[in-house]
Amino acid sequence: MNKDERHPHPSPLPEGEGVSLRIFLILLTLWFVCWPVWGHAASPHVVKRAQMHMGTLVFLTAVAPDKSLANDAIERGFVEIHRLEQILSTWIPNSEISRINAAAGQRAVKAGQETMELLEHSLEMARLTEGGFNIAIGPAVEVWNVSREGRIPSPEELEATRPLMDLSSIHIDAKAGTVYLAKAGMRVDIGGIGKGYAADFAASVMREAGALAGVVAISGDIKTFGRMPDGQRFMFGIQHPRKENGITIGQLELEDEAVSTAGDYQRYFEKAGIRYHHILDPQTLQPARRSQSVTIVAETGVLADGLDTGIFVMGPEKGMALIERLSGVEGVIVGADDTVSVSSGLRNRLQLSPQP
């Protein structure tokens, strides 16, 4: 696939990982600072609200001809996110994903369109990123999560999970509408792609409800549509992975685009001067070491969300080569050596921030 080819539009949900304080601060900047002219506009009207969903704080903004329409669009957006969470979250025991995991090695489970689409798209992301993105990595993640107090799992503990990460053991039968995990103990987890998926769906229903423009921000996954009332595009700040207090690498203007960031600063602990973070390399079963952060800009949230983790694992050289090959995809990669790589399509769009 190259820059001249088009992606098929996949479809949109989530997992319970807490809001990174740094991402939260940047979202607050977007929320209160970037849109001051709206407060005095007679028309169109702008409504901004936040609720907890998918274990994180979700911000929705709607621009509509009247306030009632904007409120209705936002309410429908939250309802859609909640609906998808009930289907796709591994934190909900009777969700479709949880039932698929519980039946691993035993039987196929009936699944709806959203689950089937998201799993298919996840497998495509694994192919594109050469296995850097793997939705079957859940058992290895759980071994690391047991080490919340900073204990590093033994090689034996981690290797015991490797057979359960075999993507060829995920059987999706589109005709029967079923999903079967062939090995007992397997566990699919869509936390690395689901929020972008949900953001796409929420933006779509908000638009259908009459919103002229808006933003869906689910933790670090953001989907925009339309423009602000004054004609400006929406502004997004790319967090600097090694600096506190919301300091950014730069800012991007977005219109009908999505952006997603994966970083080693979101959840981690340090031991003997080594950072152990939550993004695991499926090959080594250790935290991926080639990148500090990856930000992807794409047409859809599910594509941006699915690519950022896999490219983080691939590292700057292979990751940027992939970005340049994909149509409608741009990115910013901060390597382990602090080098910032910017894709060709963003070089004239990224407004670099002065660094203190």
GUBATOR-971821 format. One line per 3 residues: number of its first residue (from 1); for each residue x, y, z of C-alpha. Coordinates in nm, 3 decimals. Layout:
! residues N
NUM) X:Y:Z ~ ...
***
This chain:
! residues 356
1) 0.000:0.000:0.000 ~ 0.141:0.343:-0.086 ~ 0.052:0.708:-0.055
4) -0.155:0.693:-0.372 ~ -0.375:0.412:-0.243 ~ -0.678:0.465:-0.024
7) -0.756:0.285:0.302 ~ -1.088:0.110:0.336 ~ -1.281:0.292:0.608
10) -1.288:0.056:0.905 ~ -1.538:0.110:1.177 ~ -1.510:0.239:1.584
13) -1.409:0.129:2.131 ~ -1.206:0.113:2.466 ~ -1.042:-0.002:2.779
16) -0.984:0.110:3.134 ~ -0.652:0.279:3.146 ~ -0.631:0.593:3.353
19) -0.591:0.939:3.207 ~ -0.229:1.045:3.179 ~ -0.191:1.373:3.366
22) 0.009:1.520:3.081 ~ -0.250:1.430:2.817 ~ -0.517:1.561:3.054
25) -0.339:1.897:3.082 ~ -0.314:1.930:2.704 ~ -0.683:1.849:2.667
28) -0.763:2.114:2.927 ~ -0.561:2.361:2.721 ~ -0.770:2.273:2.416
31) -1.083:2.292:2.630 ~ -1.037:2.636:2.781 ~ -0.766:2.825:2.593
34) -0.784:2.749:2.222 ~ -1.146:2.855:2.171 ~ -1.197:3.191:2.345
37) -1.387:3.356:2.059 ~ -1.674:3.112:2.087 ~ -1.811:3.247:2.409
40) -1.955:3.559:2.246 ~ -2.076:3.410:1.919 ~ -2.451:3.442:1.873
43) -2.455:3.163:1.617 ~ -2.352:2.892:1.575 ~ -2.355:2.771:1.934
46) -2.080:2.572:2.102 ~ -2.134:2.324:2.384 ~ -1.850:2.147:2.567
49) -1.900:1.866:2.818 ~ -1.697:1.595:2.989 ~ -1.795:1.256:3.133
52) -1.618:0.944:3.256 ~ -1.629:0.652:3.013 ~ -1.395:0.363:2.936
55) -1.204:0.429:3.254 ~ -1.101:0.777:3.142 ~ -1.231:1.132:3.105
58) -1.403:1.192:2.771 ~ -1.437:1.546:2.632 ~ -1.699:1.621:2.366
61) -1.747:1.953:2.188 ~ -2.027:2.027:1.942 ~ -2.083:2.329:1.718
64) -2.445:2.356:1.600 ~ -2.698:2.614:1.474 ~ -2.862:2.628:1.818
67) -2.773:2.527:2.173 ~ -3.038:2.256:2.197 ~ -2.904:2.084:1.887
70) -2.548:2.103:2.019 ~ -2.654:1.952:2.352 ~ -2.842:1.675:2.176
73) -2.540:1.593:1.959 ~ -2.316:1.568:2.264 ~ -2.563:1.351:2.452
76) -2.585:1.114:2.156 ~ -2.207:1.102:2.139 ~ -2.180:0.996:2.503
79) -2.457:0.738:2.458 ~ -2.273:0.588:2.160 ~ -1.945:0.563:2.351
82) -2.126:0.393:2.639 ~ -2.295:0.151:2.398 ~ -1.964:0.046:2.248
85) -1.804:0.011:2.588 ~ -2.069:-0.242:2.689 ~ -1.980:-0.449:2.381
88) -1.602:-0.421:2.370 ~ -1.460:-0.359:2.716 ~ -1.267:-0.639:2.888
91) -1.361:-0.475:3.219 ~ -1.727:-0.567:3.170 ~ -1.777:-0.942:3.235
94) -2.065:-0.990:2.991 ~ -1.925:-0.782:2.704 ~ -1.871:-0.963:2.374
97) -1.493:-0.939:2.411 ~ -1.506:-1.078:2.766 ~ -1.725:-1.368:2.653
100) -1.488:-1.444:2.366 ~ -1.195:-1.450:2.609 ~ -1.381:-1.668:2.859
103) -1.452:-1.926:2.587 ~ -1.090:-1.946:2.465 ~ -0.998:-2.303:2.376
106) -1.359:-2.417:2.423 ~ -1.602:-2.280:2.166 ~ -1.678:-2.007:1.915
109) -1.879:-1.709:2.040 ~ -2.138:-1.509:1.849 ~ -2.026:-1.151:1.795
112) -2.184:-0.840:1.651 ~ -2.068:-0.624:1.364 ~ -1.863:-0.385:1.579
115) -1.663:-0.662:1.745 ~ -1.599:-0.840:1.415 ~ -1.489:-0.520:1.240
118) -1.260:-0.413:1.521 ~ -1.092:-0.753:1.545 ~ -1.043:-0.764:1.167
121) -0.895:-0.416:1.172 ~ -0.667:-0.514:1.462 ~ -0.530:-0.804:1.260
124) -0.467:-0.569:0.968 ~ -0.274:-0.335:1.201 ~ -0.063:-0.631:1.314
127) 0.019:-0.707:0.950 ~ 0.108:-0.348:0.865 ~ 0.332:-0.304:1.172
130) 0.506:-0.640:1.129 ~ 0.358:-0.768:1.453 ~ 0.437:-0.454:1.652
133) 0.066:-0.427:1.731 ~ -0.078:-0.748:1.876 ~ -0.421:-0.768:2.041
136) -0.334:-1.111:2.184 ~ -0.056:-0.972:2.404 ~ -0.295:-0.955:2.701
139) -0.144:-1.247:2.899 ~ 0.203:-1.086:2.890 ~ 0.054:-0.751:2.992
142) -0.115:-0.920:3.287 ~ 0.218:-1.068:3.401 ~ 0.368:-0.720:3.401
145) 0.062:-0.573:3.573 ~ 0.109:-0.817:3.858 ~ 0.437:-0.632:3.912
148) 0.268:-0.304:4.007 ~ 0.516:-0.247:4.289 ~ 0.811:-0.258:4.054
151) 0.890:-0.629:4.041 ~ 1.024:-0.728:3.701 ~ 0.880:-1.060:3.576
154) 1.122:-1.344:3.518 ~ 1.197:-1.461:3.162 ~ 1.022:-1.789:3.248
157) 0.702:-1.610:3.350 ~ 0.698:-1.411:3.029 ~ 0.789:-1.698:2.797
160) 0.498:-1.899:2.936 ~ 0.265:-1.643:2.774 ~ 0.424:-1.649:2.428
163) 0.217:-1.939:2.284 ~ -0.098:-1.745:2.376 ~ -0.002:-1.452:2.152
166) -0.041:-1.643:1.826 ~ -0.263:-1.428:1.604 ~ -0.325:-1.722:1.371
169) -0.520:-1.879:1.658 ~ -0.783:-1.603:1.635 ~ -1.052:-1.744:1.406
172) -1.309:-1.497:1.274 ~ -1.597:-1.652:1.081 ~ -1.775:-1.364:0.909
175) -2.043:-1.590:0.761 ~ -2.134:-1.749:1.095 ~ -2.074:-1.426:1.287
178) -1.847:-1.594:1.541 ~ -1.502:-1.552:1.695 ~ -1.299:-1.841:1.834
181) -0.971:-1.824:2.026 ~ -0.816:-2.164:1.964 ~ -0.592:-2.184:2.272
184) -0.710:-2.193:2.632 ~ -0.578:-1.890:2.818 ~ -0.574:-1.662:2.514
187) -0.706:-1.313:2.570 ~ -0.772:-1.040:2.315 ~ -0.756:-0.685:2.441
190) -0.858:-0.395:2.219 ~ -0.729:-0.128:2.461 ~ -0.466:-0.023:2.207
193) -0.717:0.053:1.931 ~ -1.065:0.077:2.085 ~ -1.070:0.440:2.195
196) -0.998:0.560:1.844 ~ -1.271:0.328:1.717 ~ -1.519:0.476:1.964
199) -1.416:0.831:1.877 ~ -1.504:0.766:1.512 ~ -1.850:0.637:1.602
202) -1.919:0.923:1.844 ~ -1.816:1.184:1.587 ~ -2.041:1.020:1.328
205) -2.352:1.022:1.547 ~ -2.284:1.380:1.655 ~ -2.273:1.487:1.293
208) -2.591:1.293:1.216 ~ -2.757:1.471:1.510 ~ -2.692:1.808:1.346
211) -2.352:1.919:1.476 ~ -2.167:2.125:1.214 ~ -1.830:2.060:1.376
214) -1.690:1.903:1.686 ~ -1.422:1.719:1.878 ~ -1.427:1.379:2.048
217) -1.134:1.338:2.288 ~ -1.103:1.004:2.467 ~ -0.784:1.027:2.669
220) -0.510:1.068:2.405 ~ -0.731:0.971:2.110 ~ -0.895:1.265:1.933
223) -1.130:1.283:1.635 ~ -1.235:1.614:1.481 ~ -1.489:1.711:1.218
226) -1.560:2.048:1.061 ~ -1.412:2.379:1.176 ~ -1.456:2.621:1.463
229) -1.718:2.897:1.421 ~ -1.452:3.153:1.325 ~ -1.332:2.926:1.045
232) -1.019:2.810:1.221 ~ -0.920:2.444:1.242 ~ -0.895:2.263:1.573
235) -0.558:2.285:1.748 ~ -0.384:1.986:1.905 ~ -0.061:1.989:2.107
238) 0.187:1.700:2.086 ~ 0.315:1.631:2.436 ~ 0.691:1.631:2.492
241) 0.763:1.283:2.632 ~ 1.033:1.400:2.874 ~ 0.898:1.733:2.997
244) 0.630:1.804:3.255 ~ 0.348:2.057:3.287 ~ 0.200:2.015:2.941
247) 0.508:2.129:2.749 ~ 0.464:2.033:2.384 ~ 0.691:1.949:2.092
250) 0.458:2.145:1.869 ~ 0.099:2.210:1.765 ~ -0.109:2.085:1.473
253) -0.429:2.215:1.322 ~ -0.681:1.941:1.243 ~ -0.991:1.930:1.023
256) -1.186:1.608:0.964 ~ -0.887:1.418:1.101 ~ -0.794:1.206:1.399
259) -0.479:1.206:1.609 ~ -0.350:0.948:1.856 ~ -0.034:0.931:2.065
262) 0.143:0.635:2.224 ~ 0.417:0.718:2.474 ~ 0.640:0.558:2.734
265) 0.557:0.841:2.977 ~ 0.192:0.749:3.028 ~ 0.229:0.449:3.263
268) 0.568:0.340:3.388 ~ 0.798:0.276:3.682 ~ 1.175:0.308:3.707
271) 1.420:0.064:3.860 ~ 1.799:0.096:3.861 ~ 1.764:0.390:3.623
274) 1.565:0.190:3.365 ~ 1.213:0.290:3.263 ~ 0.960:0.005:3.248
277) 0.646:0.120:3.069 ~ 0.320:-0.033:2.948 ~ 0.390:-0.070:2.573
280) 0.534:-0.418:2.529 ~ 0.728:-0.545:2.230 ~ 0.554:-0.871:2.129
283) 0.890:-1.014:2.021 ~ 1.085:-0.953:2.342 ~ 0.787:-0.935:2.584
286) 0.973:-0.640:2.738 ~ 0.885:-0.270:2.720 ~ 0.963:-0.145:2.369
289) 1.288:0.053:2.366 ~ 1.316:0.223:2.026 ~ 1.077:0.515:2.082
292) 0.969:0.765:2.346 ~ 0.647:0.867:2.173 ~ 0.461:0.827:1.845
295) 0.184:1.058:1.727 ~ -0.022:0.954:1.426 ~ -0.256:1.176:1.223
298) -0.504:0.991:1.002 ~ -0.851:1.019:0.853 ~ -1.002:0.792:1.120
301) -0.944:0.743:1.490 ~ -0.929:0.366:1.462 ~ -0.644:0.390:1.210
304) -0.449:0.648:1.413 ~ -0.500:0.453:1.737 ~ -0.409:0.120:1.581
307) -0.092:0.247:1.416 ~ 0.064:0.448:1.700 ~ 0.135:0.149:1.927
310) 0.268:-0.073:1.650 ~ 0.491:0.201:1.511 ~ 0.616:0.277:1.864
313) 0.739:-0.083:1.877 ~ 0.886:-0.070:1.524 ~ 1.094:0.237:1.607
316) 1.170:0.556:1.410 ~ 1.337:0.410:1.101 ~ 1.088:0.137:1.012
319) 0.798:0.330:1.159 ~ 0.855:0.644:0.952 ~ 0.905:0.436:0.639
322) 0.564:0.279:0.700 ~ 0.400:0.617:0.759 ~ 0.539:0.749:0.431
325) 0.398:0.448:0.245 ~ 0.044:0.481:0.381 ~ -0.213:0.704:0.217
328) -0.369:0.967:0.441 ~ -0.134:0.894:0.732 ~ 0.123:1.131:0.885
331) 0.324:1.114:1.204 ~ 0.577:1.246:1.452 ~ 0.817:1.003:1.620
334) 1.043:1.084:1.914 ~ 1.317:0.822:1.920 ~ 1.492:0.677:2.221
337) 1.781:0.917:2.152 ~ 1.547:1.224:2.166 ~ 1.557:1.267:1.787
340) 1.228:1.402:1.648 ~ 1.123:1.265:1.307 ~ 0.837:1.435:1.118
343) 0.666:1.284:0.814 ~ 0.677:1.473:0.485 ~ 0.311:1.572:0.497
346) 0.343:1.737:0.839 ~ 0.662:1.936:0.793 ~ 0.473:2.244:0.678
349) 0.188:2.190:0.925 ~ 0.366:2.126:1.255 ~ 0.427:2.447:1.450
352) 0.729:2.367:1.666 ~ 0.720:2.493:2.024 ~ 1.012:2.682:2.182
355) 1.173:2.451:2.436 ~ 1.261:2.583:2.784
***
